[in-house]
Amino acid sequence: MNCRDNCGACCTAPSITSPIPGMPNGKPAGVRCVQLDGNNRCRVFGKPERPAFCGGLQPSMEMCGDSREQAMRWLATLERETRP
């Protein structure tokens, strides 16, 4: 499965605890990553500075659903259920 155009849910919904270029302390859940461009595409996709967490999130029907809204809900639920 490929990423949905103009989505960026996986770069907004989850918290990321590792450094991101421009966000040295990572980002909290629900905060848009500074590396998302105007089309919600990752500026560091495929680059070594991209966090391993981000590379581990692979698009799937379960995660992405039929819309950005569904993806945001699924990822927010996952975030709550895996919170320490």
PyMOL Python script that loads the backbone (N, CA, C, O; Angstrom):
from pymol import cmd

cmd.read_pdbstr("""\
ATOM      1  N   MET A   1       0.847  -1.182   0.000  1.00  0.00           N
ATOM      2  CA  MET A   1       0.000   0.000   0.000  1.00  0.00           C
ATOM      3  C   MET A   1       0.889   1.240   0.000  1.00  0.00           C
ATOM      4  O   MET A   1       1.941   1.252   0.638  1.00  0.00           O
ATOM      5  N   ASN A   2       0.474   2.261  -0.701  1.00  0.00           N
ATOM      6  CA  ASN A   2       1.198   3.532  -0.731  1.00  0.00           C
ATOM      7  C   ASN A   2       0.508   4.555   0.161  1.00  0.00           C
ATOM      8  O   ASN A   2      -0.675   4.424   0.476  1.00  0.00           O
ATOM      9  N   CYS A   3       1.251   5.563   0.558  1.00  0.00           N
ATOM     10  CA  CYS A   3       0.677   6.627   1.370  1.00  0.00           C
ATOM     11  C   CYS A   3      -0.392   7.368   0.577  1.00  0.00           C
ATOM     12  O   CYS A   3      -0.286   7.542  -0.637  1.00  0.00           O
ATOM     13  N   ARG A   4      -1.428   7.801   1.300  1.00  0.00           N
ATOM     14  CA  ARG A   4      -2.502   8.597   0.706  1.00  0.00           C
ATOM     15  C   ARG A   4      -1.982  10.013   0.474  1.00  0.00           C
ATOM     16  O   ARG A   4      -1.290  10.570   1.327  1.00  0.00           O
ATOM     17  N   ASP A   5      -2.304  10.582  -0.649  1.00  0.00           N
ATOM     18  CA  ASP A   5      -1.909  11.963  -0.923  1.00  0.00           C
ATOM     19  C   ASP A   5      -2.482  12.900   0.130  1.00  0.00           C
ATOM     20  O   ASP A   5      -3.627  12.751   0.558  1.00  0.00           O
ATOM     21  N   ASN A   6      -1.675  13.860   0.537  1.00  0.00           N
ATOM     22  CA  ASN A   6      -2.069  14.936   1.442  1.00  0.00           C
ATOM     23  C   ASN A   6      -2.660  14.428   2.753  1.00  0.00           C
ATOM     24  O   ASN A   6      -3.665  14.962   3.222  1.00  0.00           O
ATOM     25  N   CYS A   7      -2.055  13.410   3.349  1.00  0.00           N
ATOM     26  CA  CYS A   7      -2.558  12.849   4.600  1.00  0.00           C
ATOM     27  C   CYS A   7      -1.702  13.309   5.782  1.00  0.00           C
ATOM     28  O   CYS A   7      -2.109  14.203   6.523  1.00  0.00           O
ATOM     29  N   GLY A   8      -0.539  12.719   5.964  1.00  0.00           N
ATOM     30  CA  GLY A   8       0.355  13.097   7.056  1.00  0.00           C
ATOM     31  C   GLY A   8      -0.110  12.685   8.442  1.00  0.00           C
ATOM     32  O   GLY A   8       0.433  13.162   9.439  1.00  0.00           O
ATOM     33  N   ALA A   9      -1.112  11.805   8.526  1.00  0.00           N
ATOM     34  CA  ALA A   9      -1.618  11.377   9.843  1.00  0.00           C
ATOM     35  C   ALA A   9      -0.520  10.734  10.674  1.00  0.00           C
ATOM     36  O   ALA A   9      -0.436  10.983  11.876  1.00  0.00           O
ATOM     37  N   CYS A  10       0.328   9.910  10.056  1.00  0.00           N
ATOM     38  CA  CYS A  10       1.378   9.216  10.804  1.00  0.00           C
ATOM     39  C   CYS A  10       2.482  10.168  11.244  1.00  0.00           C
ATOM     40  O   CYS A  10       3.337   9.791  12.045  1.00  0.00           O
ATOM     41  N   CYS A  11       2.476  11.394  10.733  1.00  0.00           N
ATOM     42  CA  CYS A  11       3.452  12.408  11.122  1.00  0.00           C
ATOM     43  C   CYS A  11       2.835  13.443  12.053  1.00  0.00           C
ATOM     44  O   CYS A  11       3.474  14.434  12.406  1.00  0.00           O
ATOM     45  N   THR A  12       1.589  13.204  12.448  1.00  0.00           N
ATOM     46  CA  THR A  12       0.885  14.126  13.323  1.00  0.00           C
ATOM     47  C   THR A  12       0.371  13.416  14.579  1.00  0.00           C
ATOM     48  O   THR A  12       0.615  13.879  15.693  1.00  0.00           O
ATOM     49  N   ALA A  13      -0.327  12.314  14.408  1.00  0.00           N
ATOM     50  CA  ALA A  13      -1.005  11.652  15.531  1.00  0.00           C
ATOM     51  C   ALA A  13      -0.062  11.081  16.590  1.00  0.00           C
ATOM     52  O   ALA A  13      -0.271  11.347  17.774  1.00  0.00           O
ATOM     53  N   PRO A  14       0.963  10.313  16.224  1.00  0.00           N
ATOM     54  CA  PRO A  14       1.778   9.683  17.269  1.00  0.00           C
ATOM     55  C   PRO A  14       2.826  10.618  17.868  1.00  0.00           C
ATOM     56  O   PRO A  14       3.259  11.590  17.247  1.00  0.00           O
ATOM     57  N   SER A  15       3.216  10.284  19.100  1.00  0.00           N
ATOM     58  CA  SER A  15       4.367  10.971  19.688  1.00  0.00           C
ATOM     59  C   SER A  15       5.626  10.326  19.121  1.00  0.00           C
ATOM     60  O   SER A  15       5.636   9.140  18.791  1.00  0.00           O
ATOM     61  N   ILE A  16       6.664  11.108  19.016  1.00  0.00           N
ATOM     62  CA  ILE A  16       7.962  10.604  18.549  1.00  0.00           C
ATOM     63  C   ILE A  16       8.986  11.085  19.566  1.00  0.00           C
ATOM     64  O   ILE A  16       9.165  12.288  19.757  1.00  0.00           O
ATOM     65  N   THR A  17       9.655  10.145  20.215  1.00  0.00           N
ATOM     66  CA  THR A  17      10.569  10.516  21.297  1.00  0.00           C
ATOM     67  C   THR A  17      12.003  10.744  20.833  1.00  0.00           C
ATOM     68  O   THR A  17      12.811  11.294  21.580  1.00  0.00           O
ATOM     69  N   SER A  18      12.326  10.334  19.623  1.00  0.00           N
ATOM     70  CA  SER A  18      13.683  10.541  19.128  1.00  0.00           C
ATOM     71  C   SER A  18      13.781  11.884  18.411  1.00  0.00           C
ATOM     72  O   SER A  18      12.770  12.428  17.968  1.00  0.00           O
ATOM     73  N   PRO A  19      14.995  12.419  18.297  1.00  0.00           N
ATOM     74  CA  PRO A  19      15.164  13.710  17.628  1.00  0.00           C
ATOM     75  C   PRO A  19      14.718  13.656  16.167  1.00  0.00           C
ATOM     76  O   PRO A  19      14.894  12.655  15.473  1.00  0.00           O
ATOM     77  N   ILE A  20      14.146  14.752  15.739  1.00  0.00           N
ATOM     78  CA  ILE A  20      13.734  14.971  14.352  1.00  0.00           C
ATOM     79  C   ILE A  20      14.428  16.268  13.942  1.00  0.00           C
ATOM     80  O   ILE A  20      14.477  17.197  14.747  1.00  0.00           O
ATOM     81  N   PRO A  21      14.961  16.373  12.736  1.00  0.00           N
ATOM     82  CA  PRO A  21      15.545  17.657  12.339  1.00  0.00           C
ATOM     83  C   PRO A  21      14.526  18.790  12.550  1.00  0.00           C
ATOM     84  O   PRO A  21      13.422  18.761  12.006  1.00  0.00           O
ATOM     85  N   GLY A  22      14.922  19.777  13.346  1.00  0.00           N
ATOM     86  CA  GLY A  22      14.033  20.882  13.668  1.00  0.00           C
ATOM     87  C   GLY A  22      13.209  20.655  14.924  1.00  0.00           C
ATOM     88  O   GLY A  22      12.556  21.579  15.411  1.00  0.00           O
ATOM     89  N   MET A  23      13.230  19.433  15.457  1.00  0.00           N
ATOM     90  CA  MET A  23      12.521  19.086  16.695  1.00  0.00           C
ATOM     91  C   MET A  23      13.459  18.182  17.506  1.00  0.00           C
ATOM     92  O   MET A  23      13.248  16.971  17.564  1.00  0.00           O
ATOM     93  N   PRO A  24      14.480  18.753  18.124  1.00  0.00           N
ATOM     94  CA  PRO A  24      15.516  17.941  18.779  1.00  0.00           C
ATOM     95  C   PRO A  24      15.007  17.063  19.914  1.00  0.00           C
ATOM     96  O   PRO A  24      15.665  16.085  20.270  1.00  0.00           O
ATOM     97  N   ASN A  25      13.860  17.382  20.489  1.00  0.00           N
ATOM     98  CA  ASN A  25      13.298  16.578  21.569  1.00  0.00           C
ATOM     99  C   ASN A  25      12.155  15.692  21.083  1.00  0.00           C
ATOM    100  O   ASN A  25      11.386  15.178  21.895  1.00  0.00           O
ATOM    101  N   GLY A  26      12.038  15.510  19.793  1.00  0.00           N
ATOM    102  CA  GLY A  26      10.923  14.747  19.249  1.00  0.00           C
ATOM    103  C   GLY A  26       9.676  15.596  19.237  1.00  0.00           C
ATOM    104  O   GLY A  26       9.757  16.824  19.212  1.00  0.00           O
ATOM    105  N   LYS A  27       8.504  14.945  19.257  1.00  0.00           N
ATOM    106  CA  LYS A  27       7.255  15.699  19.232  1.00  0.00           C
ATOM    107  C   LYS A  27       6.180  14.973  20.020  1.00  0.00           C
ATOM    108  O   LYS A  27       6.164  13.743  20.062  1.00  0.00           O
ATOM    109  N   PRO A  28       5.284  15.721  20.642  1.00  0.00           N
ATOM    110  CA  PRO A  28       4.173  15.080  21.340  1.00  0.00           C
ATOM    111  C   PRO A  28       3.093  14.606  20.369  1.00  0.00           C
ATOM    112  O   PRO A  28       3.028  15.050  19.223  1.00  0.00           O
ATOM    113  N   ALA A  29       2.261  13.708  20.845  1.00  0.00           N
ATOM    114  CA  ALA A  29       1.144  13.223  20.046  1.00  0.00           C
ATOM    115  C   ALA A  29       0.231  14.388  19.666  1.00  0.00           C
ATOM    116  O   ALA A  29      -0.012  15.294  20.463  1.00  0.00           O
ATOM    117  N   GLY A  30      -0.263  14.342  18.439  1.00  0.00           N
ATOM    118  CA  GLY A  30      -1.195  15.355  17.966  1.00  0.00           C
ATOM    119  C   GLY A  30      -0.556  16.607  17.413  1.00  0.00           C
ATOM    120  O   GLY A  30      -1.256  17.492  16.921  1.00  0.00           O
ATOM    121  N   VAL A  31       0.761  16.702  17.485  1.00  0.00           N
ATOM    122  CA  VAL A  31       1.486  17.870  16.978  1.00  0.00           C
ATOM    123  C   VAL A  31       2.054  17.533  15.605  1.00  0.00           C
ATOM    124  O   VAL A  31       2.686  16.492  15.424  1.00  0.00           O
ATOM    125  N   ARG A  32       1.830  18.401  14.658  1.00  0.00           N
ATOM    126  CA  ARG A  32       2.330  18.219  13.300  1.00  0.00           C
ATOM    127  C   ARG A  32       3.861  18.287  13.287  1.00  0.00           C
ATOM    128  O   ARG A  32       4.445  19.207  13.860  1.00  0.00           O
ATOM    129  N   CYS A  33       4.501  17.331  12.646  1.00  0.00           N
ATOM    130  CA  CYS A  33       5.956  17.337  12.508  1.00  0.00           C
ATOM    131  C   CYS A  33       6.384  18.504  11.623  1.00  0.00           C
ATOM    132  O   CYS A  33       5.744  18.797  10.613  1.00  0.00           O
ATOM    133  N   VAL A  34       7.467  19.162  12.012  1.00  0.00           N
ATOM    134  CA  VAL A  34       7.957  20.298  11.225  1.00  0.00           C
ATOM    135  C   VAL A  34       8.501  19.856   9.865  1.00  0.00           C
ATOM    136  O   VAL A  34       8.697  20.690   8.982  1.00  0.00           O
ATOM    137  N   GLN A  35       8.744  18.570   9.689  1.00  0.00           N
ATOM    138  CA  GLN A  35       9.261  18.071   8.423  1.00  0.00           C
ATOM    139  C   GLN A  35       8.177  17.793   7.384  1.00  0.00           C
ATOM    140  O   GLN A  35       8.491  17.398   6.261  1.00  0.00           O
ATOM    141  N   LEU A  36       6.907  17.993   7.738  1.00  0.00           N
ATOM    142  CA  LEU A  36       5.845  17.847   6.746  1.00  0.00           C
ATOM    143  C   LEU A  36       5.803  19.084   5.874  1.00  0.00           C
ATOM    144  O   LEU A  36       5.811  20.209   6.375  1.00  0.00           O
ATOM    145  N   ASP A  37       5.758  18.875   4.563  1.00  0.00           N
ATOM    146  CA  ASP A  37       5.663  20.022   3.664  1.00  0.00           C
ATOM    147  C   ASP A  37       4.194  20.416   3.473  1.00  0.00           C
ATOM    148  O   ASP A  37       3.314  19.860   4.131  1.00  0.00           O
ATOM    149  N   GLY A  38       3.930  21.353   2.593  1.00  0.00           N
ATOM    150  CA  GLY A  38       2.582  21.842   2.355  1.00  0.00           C
ATOM    151  C   GLY A  38       1.623  20.804   1.805  1.00  0.00           C
ATOM    152  O   GLY A  38       0.407  20.980   1.880  1.00  0.00           O
ATOM    153  N   ASN A  39       2.158  19.722   1.253  1.00  0.00           N
ATOM    154  CA  ASN A  39       1.336  18.621   0.743  1.00  0.00           C
ATOM    155  C   ASN A  39       1.324  17.433   1.704  1.00  0.00           C
ATOM    156  O   ASN A  39       0.943  16.325   1.327  1.00  0.00           O
ATOM    157  N   ASN A  40       1.745  17.674   2.949  1.00  0.00           N
ATOM    158  CA  ASN A  40       1.822  16.627   3.977  1.00  0.00           C
ATOM    159  C   ASN A  40       2.723  15.465   3.561  1.00  0.00           C
ATOM    160  O   ASN A  40       2.413  14.304   3.830  1.00  0.00           O
ATOM    161  N   ARG A  41       3.808  15.775   2.922  1.00  0.00           N
ATOM    162  CA  ARG A  41       4.841  14.797   2.570  1.00  0.00           C
ATOM    163  C   ARG A  41       6.072  15.075   3.412  1.00  0.00           C
ATOM    164  O   ARG A  41       6.398  16.227   3.696  1.00  0.00           O
ATOM    165  N   CYS A  42       6.751  14.010   3.808  1.00  0.00           N
ATOM    166  CA  CYS A  42       7.923  14.118   4.666  1.00  0.00           C
ATOM    167  C   CYS A  42       9.136  14.637   3.885  1.00  0.00           C
ATOM    168  O   CYS A  42       9.499  14.093   2.842  1.00  0.00           O
ATOM    169  N   ARG A  43       9.741  15.680   4.402  1.00  0.00           N
ATOM    170  CA  ARG A  43      10.939  16.247   3.761  1.00  0.00           C
ATOM    171  C   ARG A  43      12.185  15.391   3.989  1.00  0.00           C
ATOM    172  O   ARG A  43      13.157  15.506   3.242  1.00  0.00           O
ATOM    173  N   VAL A  44      12.165  14.530   5.021  1.00  0.00           N
ATOM    174  CA  VAL A  44      13.342  13.714   5.307  1.00  0.00           C
ATOM    175  C   VAL A  44      13.108  12.238   4.961  1.00  0.00           C
ATOM    176  O   VAL A  44      13.888  11.379   5.374  1.00  0.00           O
ATOM    177  N   PHE A  45      12.052  11.940   4.215  1.00  0.00           N
ATOM    178  CA  PHE A  45      11.770  10.566   3.806  1.00  0.00           C
ATOM    179  C   PHE A  45      12.966  10.011   3.039  1.00  0.00           C
ATOM    180  O   PHE A  45      13.458  10.631   2.096  1.00  0.00           O
ATOM    181  N   GLY A  46      13.426   8.835   3.459  1.00  0.00           N
ATOM    182  CA  GLY A  46      14.547   8.180   2.786  1.00  0.00           C
ATOM    183  C   GLY A  46      15.912   8.734   3.136  1.00  0.00           C
ATOM    184  O   GLY A  46      16.917   8.281   2.588  1.00  0.00           O
ATOM    185  N   LYS A  47      15.973   9.695   4.027  1.00  0.00           N
ATOM    186  CA  LYS A  47      17.251  10.288   4.418  1.00  0.00           C
ATOM    187  C   LYS A  47      17.692   9.710   5.767  1.00  0.00           C
ATOM    188  O   LYS A  47      16.857   9.288   6.567  1.00  0.00           O
ATOM    189  N   PRO A  48      18.997   9.692   6.014  1.00  0.00           N
ATOM    190  CA  PRO A  48      19.504   9.085   7.248  1.00  0.00           C
ATOM    191  C   PRO A  48      19.021   9.797   8.515  1.00  0.00           C
ATOM    192  O   PRO A  48      18.951   9.169   9.571  1.00  0.00           O
ATOM    193  N   GLU A  49      18.691  11.063   8.439  1.00  0.00           N
ATOM    194  CA  GLU A  49      18.247  11.787   9.632  1.00  0.00           C
ATOM    195  C   GLU A  49      16.778  11.518   9.998  1.00  0.00           C
ATOM    196  O   GLU A  49      16.300  11.986  11.031  1.00  0.00           O
ATOM    197  N   ARG A  50      16.081  10.780   9.165  1.00  0.00           N
ATOM    198  CA  ARG A  50      14.699  10.408   9.469  1.00  0.00           C
ATOM    199  C   ARG A  50      14.705   9.429  10.642  1.00  0.00           C
ATOM    200  O   ARG A  50      15.441   8.443  10.609  1.00  0.00           O
ATOM    201  N   PRO A  51      13.899   9.680  11.679  1.00  0.00           N
ATOM    202  CA  PRO A  51      13.877   8.779  12.838  1.00  0.00           C
ATOM    203  C   PRO A  51      13.475   7.355  12.459  1.00  0.00           C
ATOM    204  O   PRO A  51      12.643   7.148  11.577  1.00  0.00           O
ATOM    205  N   ALA A  52      14.067   6.392  13.126  1.00  0.00           N
ATOM    206  CA  ALA A  52      13.746   4.982  12.878  1.00  0.00           C
ATOM    207  C   ALA A  52      12.266   4.710  13.121  1.00  0.00           C
ATOM    208  O   ALA A  52      11.658   3.906  12.415  1.00  0.00           O
ATOM    209  N   PHE A  53      11.685   5.377  14.117  1.00  0.00           N
ATOM    210  CA  PHE A  53      10.257   5.209  14.397  1.00  0.00           C
ATOM    211  C   PHE A  53       9.436   5.488  13.135  1.00  0.00           C
ATOM    212  O   PHE A  53       8.516   4.740  12.803  1.00  0.00           O
ATOM    213  N   CYS A  54       9.775   6.551  12.452  1.00  0.00           N
ATOM    214  CA  CYS A  54       9.027   6.942  11.250  1.00  0.00           C
ATOM    215  C   CYS A  54       9.157   5.888  10.151  1.00  0.00           C
ATOM    216  O   CYS A  54       8.180   5.555   9.480  1.00  0.00           O
ATOM    217  N   GLY A  55      10.358   5.374   9.975  1.00  0.00           N
ATOM    218  CA  GLY A  55      10.568   4.335   8.966  1.00  0.00           C
ATOM    219  C   GLY A  55       9.840   3.050   9.297  1.00  0.00           C
ATOM    220  O   GLY A  55       9.517   2.265   8.405  1.00  0.00           O
ATOM    221  N   GLY A  56       9.582   2.833  10.577  1.00  0.00           N
ATOM    222  CA  GLY A  56       8.875   1.630  11.002  1.00  0.00           C
ATOM    223  C   GLY A  56       7.378   1.688  10.767  1.00  0.00           C
ATOM    224  O   GLY A  56       6.718   0.650  10.727  1.00  0.00           O
ATOM    225  N   LEU A  57       6.836   2.875  10.611  1.00  0.00           N
ATOM    226  CA  LEU A  57       5.403   3.015  10.334  1.00  0.00           C
ATOM    227  C   LEU A  57       5.179   2.817   8.838  1.00  0.00           C
ATOM    228  O   LEU A  57       5.510   3.685   8.031  1.00  0.00           O
ATOM    229  N   GLN A  58       4.631   1.704   8.491  1.00  0.00           N
ATOM    230  CA  GLN A  58       4.372   1.401   7.087  1.00  0.00           C
ATOM    231  C   GLN A  58       2.869   1.488   6.828  1.00  0.00           C
ATOM    232  O   GLN A  58       2.081   0.988   7.630  1.00  0.00           O
ATOM    233  N   PRO A  59       2.460   2.110   5.731  1.00  0.00           N
ATOM    234  CA  PRO A  59       1.031   2.224   5.461  1.00  0.00           C
ATOM    235  C   PRO A  59       0.371   0.855   5.323  1.00  0.00           C
ATOM    236  O   PRO A  59       0.916  -0.061   4.708  1.00  0.00           O
ATOM    237  N   SER A  60      -0.817   0.744   5.911  1.00  0.00           N
ATOM    238  CA  SER A  60      -1.601  -0.479   5.816  1.00  0.00           C
ATOM    239  C   SER A  60      -3.077  -0.096   5.877  1.00  0.00           C
ATOM    240  O   SER A  60      -3.416   0.987   6.353  1.00  0.00           O
ATOM    241  N   MET A  61      -3.945  -0.965   5.404  1.00  0.00           N
ATOM    242  CA  MET A  61      -5.376  -0.682   5.473  1.00  0.00           C
ATOM    243  C   MET A  61      -5.823  -0.517   6.921  1.00  0.00           C
ATOM    244  O   MET A  61      -6.660   0.335   7.218  1.00  0.00           O
ATOM    245  N   GLU A  62      -5.269  -1.329   7.825  1.00  0.00           N
ATOM    246  CA  GLU A  62      -5.648  -1.229   9.236  1.00  0.00           C
ATOM    247  C   GLU A  62      -5.328   0.156   9.789  1.00  0.00           C
ATOM    248  O   GLU A  62      -6.160   0.763  10.462  1.00  0.00           O
ATOM    249  N   MET A  63      -4.132   0.654   9.510  1.00  0.00           N
ATOM    250  CA  MET A  63      -3.708   1.945  10.038  1.00  0.00           C
ATOM    251  C   MET A  63      -4.342   3.105   9.275  1.00  0.00           C
ATOM    252  O   MET A  63      -4.810   4.063   9.891  1.00  0.00           O
ATOM    253  N   CYS A  64      -4.363   3.036   7.975  1.00  0.00           N
ATOM    254  CA  CYS A  64      -4.764   4.186   7.161  1.00  0.00           C
ATOM    255  C   CYS A  64      -6.268   4.296   6.941  1.00  0.00           C
ATOM    256  O   CYS A  64      -6.797   5.398   6.792  1.00  0.00           O
ATOM    257  N   GLY A  65      -6.954   3.161   6.921  1.00  0.00           N
ATOM    258  CA  GLY A  65      -8.391   3.198   6.680  1.00  0.00           C
ATOM    259  C   GLY A  65      -8.711   3.809   5.327  1.00  0.00           C
ATOM    260  O   GLY A  65      -7.938   3.697   4.375  1.00  0.00           O
ATOM    261  N   ASP A  66      -9.862   4.456   5.260  1.00  0.00           N
ATOM    262  CA  ASP A  66     -10.323   5.054   4.004  1.00  0.00           C
ATOM    263  C   ASP A  66     -10.125   6.555   3.934  1.00  0.00           C
ATOM    264  O   ASP A  66     -10.453   7.177   2.924  1.00  0.00           O
ATOM    265  N   SER A  67      -9.589   7.149   5.002  1.00  0.00           N
ATOM    266  CA  SER A  67      -9.441   8.605   5.015  1.00  0.00           C
ATOM    267  C   SER A  67      -8.383   9.016   6.041  1.00  0.00           C
ATOM    268  O   SER A  67      -7.973   8.221   6.887  1.00  0.00           O
ATOM    269  N   ARG A  68      -7.960  10.259   5.946  1.00  0.00           N
ATOM    270  CA  ARG A  68      -7.020  10.815   6.919  1.00  0.00           C
ATOM    271  C   ARG A  68      -7.643  10.786   8.315  1.00  0.00           C
ATOM    272  O   ARG A  68      -6.959  10.491   9.295  1.00  0.00           O
ATOM    273  N   GLU A  69      -8.917  11.087   8.405  1.00  0.00           N
ATOM    274  CA  GLU A  69      -9.616  11.107   9.687  1.00  0.00           C
ATOM    275  C   GLU A  69      -9.594   9.731  10.349  1.00  0.00           C
ATOM    276  O   GLU A  69      -9.364   9.622  11.553  1.00  0.00           O
ATOM    277  N   GLN A  70      -9.835   8.682   9.560  1.00  0.00           N
ATOM    278  CA  GLN A  70      -9.775   7.326  10.111  1.00  0.00           C
ATOM    279  C   GLN A  70      -8.367   7.003  10.586  1.00  0.00           C
ATOM    280  O   GLN A  70      -8.190   6.407  11.648  1.00  0.00           O
ATOM    281  N   ALA A  71      -7.371   7.392   9.811  1.00  0.00           N
ATOM    282  CA  ALA A  71      -5.979   7.150  10.198  1.00  0.00           C
ATOM    283  C   ALA A  71      -5.639   7.897  11.493  1.00  0.00           C
ATOM    284  O   ALA A  71      -4.973   7.345  12.368  1.00  0.00           O
ATOM    285  N   MET A  72      -6.090   9.135  11.616  1.00  0.00           N
ATOM    286  CA  MET A  72      -5.834   9.904  12.831  1.00  0.00           C
ATOM    287  C   MET A  72      -6.470   9.224  14.044  1.00  0.00           C
ATOM    288  O   MET A  72      -5.845   9.140  15.101  1.00  0.00           O
ATOM    289  N   ARG A  73      -7.701   8.739  13.903  1.00  0.00           N
ATOM    290  CA  ARG A  73      -8.377   8.056  15.021  1.00  0.00           C
ATOM    291  C   ARG A  73      -7.637   6.778  15.403  1.00  0.00           C
ATOM    292  O   ARG A  73      -7.410   6.522  16.586  1.00  0.00           O
ATOM    293  N   TRP A  74      -7.259   5.971  14.405  1.00  0.00           N
ATOM    294  CA  TRP A  74      -6.580   4.701  14.675  1.00  0.00           C
ATOM    295  C   TRP A  74      -5.251   4.948  15.377  1.00  0.00           C
ATOM    296  O   TRP A  74      -4.928   4.289  16.366  1.00  0.00           O
ATOM    297  N   LEU A  75      -4.493   5.892  14.862  1.00  0.00           N
ATOM    298  CA  LEU A  75      -3.185   6.192  15.442  1.00  0.00           C
ATOM    299  C   LEU A  75      -3.317   6.810  16.832  1.00  0.00           C
ATOM    300  O   LEU A  75      -2.494   6.532  17.703  1.00  0.00           O
ATOM    301  N   ALA A  76      -4.334   7.642  17.059  1.00  0.00           N
ATOM    302  CA  ALA A  76      -4.557   8.219  18.386  1.00  0.00           C
ATOM    303  C   ALA A  76      -4.918   7.119  19.383  1.00  0.00           C
ATOM    304  O   ALA A  76      -4.471   7.152  20.530  1.00  0.00           O
ATOM    305  N   THR A  77      -5.718   6.152  18.958  1.00  0.00           N
ATOM    306  CA  THR A  77      -6.066   5.024  19.830  1.00  0.00           C
ATOM    307  C   THR A  77      -4.821   4.215  20.156  1.00  0.00           C
ATOM    308  O   THR A  77      -4.601   3.854  21.312  1.00  0.00           O
ATOM    309  N   LEU A  78      -4.009   3.928  19.156  1.00  0.00           N
ATOM    310  CA  LEU A  78      -2.761   3.196  19.377  1.00  0.00           C
ATOM    311  C   LEU A  78      -1.858   3.955  20.348  1.00  0.00           C
ATOM    312  O   LEU A  78      -1.244   3.356  21.231  1.00  0.00           O
ATOM    313  N   GLU A  79      -1.782   5.263  20.179  1.00  0.00           N
ATOM    314  CA  GLU A  79      -0.975   6.100  21.072  1.00  0.00           C
ATOM    315  C   GLU A  79      -1.452   5.951  22.517  1.00  0.00           C
ATOM    316  O   GLU A  79      -0.636   5.758  23.418  1.00  0.00           O
ATOM    317  N   ARG A  80      -2.752   6.036  22.745  1.00  0.00           N
ATOM    318  CA  ARG A  80      -3.301   5.903  24.112  1.00  0.00           C
ATOM    319  C   ARG A  80      -3.038   4.511  24.677  1.00  0.00           C
ATOM    320  O   ARG A  80      -2.665   4.371  25.842  1.00  0.00           O
ATOM    321  N   GLU A  81      -3.233   3.480  23.853  1.00  0.00           N
ATOM    322  CA  GLU A  81      -3.094   2.121  24.338  1.00  0.00           C
ATOM    323  C   GLU A  81      -1.655   1.701  24.610  1.00  0.00           C
ATOM    324  O   GLU A  81      -1.424   0.737  25.340  1.00  0.00           O
ATOM    325  N   THR A  82      -0.697   2.399  24.043  1.00  0.00           N
ATOM    326  CA  THR A  82       0.714   2.048  24.241  1.00  0.00           C
ATOM    327  C   THR A  82       1.447   3.033  25.130  1.00  0.00           C
ATOM    328  O   THR A  82       2.661   2.926  25.305  1.00  0.00           O
ATOM    329  N   ARG A  83       0.730   3.987  25.691  1.00  0.00           N
ATOM    330  CA  ARG A  83       1.342   4.972  26.579  1.00  0.00           C
ATOM    331  C   ARG A  83       1.882   4.269  27.820  1.00  0.00           C
ATOM    332  O   ARG A  83       1.193   3.421  28.386  1.00  0.00           O
ATOM    333  N   PRO A  84       3.094   4.599  28.256  1.00  0.00           N
ATOM    334  CA  PRO A  84       3.659   3.955  29.455  1.00  0.00           C
ATOM    335  C   PRO A  84       2.874   4.290  30.714  1.00  0.00           C
ATOM    336  O   PRO A  84       3.222   3.826  31.800  1.00  0.00           O
TER     337      PRO A  84
END
""", "prot")
cmd.dss("prot")
cmd.show_as("cartoon", "prot")
cmd.util.cbc("prot")
cmd.orient("prot")
